[in-house]
Amino acid sequence: MLATPEMSTYDEVNLFFDTAADRLGLNNGLREMLKRPWRELQVQIPVRMDDGQVKVFSGFRVHNGARGPYKGGLRYHSDADLEEVRALASLMTWKNVLMDLPYSGAKGGVQVDPWQLSMGELNRPTRRYTQNIIHLIAPNRDIPAPDMGTNAQTMAWMMDAYGQVNGHSPAIVTGKPVEKGGSLGRESSTGRGVSYLLQEAAKDMDMDLQGARVVVQGFGNVGSWSARLIQQLGCRVIGVSGVDGGVYNAGGLDIARLQDYQKMTGGVTGFTGGEAISNRELLELECEVLVPAAVDNVITTDNVDYIKARLVLEAANHPITPEVDRILSEGGVTILPDILVNAEGVIVSYFEWTQNIQEFHWEEGRVNEKLRKVLLRAYQEVRMRAMNEQITHREASFEIGVQRVARSVELRGFL
């Protein structure tokens, strides 16, 4: 199966799956079983807006896999259709199993632009969405978490809506506020994991991080924490971009100042510590490390020839198309894939779920130590398979994930 311009994100994710399934020699029945979603739910969410009008939003929840309870985030975005949610649920399946967590994959989405709604208008659809999927979720059945457009507050609303029916159940969601049973270290986890993986990959590539130029595309929670922690390694973060544009400084941006500026203004445009730059120009900067940390499909055949980084860390979900993955890999660029690089959120979500079930709170140092241990174990497994089989890190990651889920299916006697 070859990548084509008409392929959807779901088709592209399945292309990576098919490559792994071919190498593993999976039979057709098992291949089809793992490739297709196990359950898809679409719901309508009528909401009375602050002006009295009623709007109806579409919501989705997709389940995949055979390893344990379903685990995956809930995103609020105007483009969050069933096709996208289906693709993200598939990625969560391989991500969870690559980290060797006791979860199957899931994803949820509501077609809404959260930036256009008041707090009340966000609260009401969250509660209605929870009510509509309440028969699917439970601490040992499906545990949602925040994703793009949602946050700890969203999870607190979901927990409350679920609790009004089923009683107080902190383990029903993760990514909650610490005051409501959330885990210390959850907010910074993905950015922290990016810095951990950068250190390991740099050693393997014989790359000196002191003064290394890093570009971070996206300056939300993941991007800002990544930039902040990468800078502490001695790197120069020369460019970042947000929803309103980008900023560039060849000598390195002051990330702490930039974070303060974004909190005050809501964006990075106008920051006096650098010059304005477009998102396309940002991706094409001369650098050693590129960290896509925003939306999917940002590096395509339209701009791949201008990418100059030696190492790409996919902090976003599916930021690179399959054809671009092939072009960059053949050109000598090392790519650490999304199911490895942005798995830290679900790792710490697992720790949060564990703490909620045990009713025992961990100190942040313990969370960070265990995060590093789980993540670097997975990285070494991927690295060794990639090296031994002479394949890319992405191919190795998918092989490990698909192989483990296939084994779980066989052990459970589904086929």
Secondary structure, DSSP 8 states (H G I E B T S, - for coil): ----TT--HHHHHHHHHHHHHHHHT--HHHHHHHHS-SEEEEEEEEEE-TTS-EEEEEEEEEEE-SSSSEEEEEEEETT--HHHHHHHHHHHHHHHHHTT-S-EEEEEEEE--GGGS-HHHHHHHHHHHHHHHTTT-BTTTEEEEE-TT--HHHHHHHHHHHHHHH---GGG-SS--GGGT--TTTTTHHHHHHHHHHHHHHHHHT---TT-EEEEE--SHHHHHHHHHHHTTT-EEEEEEETTEEEE-TT---HHHHHHHHHHHSSSTT-TTSEEE-HHHHHTS--SEEEE-SSS--B-TTTGGG---SEEE--SSS-B-HHHHHHHHHTT-EEE-HHHHTTHHHHHHHHHHHHHHHT----HHHHHHHHHHHHHHHHHHHHHHHHHHT--HHHHHHHHHHHHHHHHHHHHT--
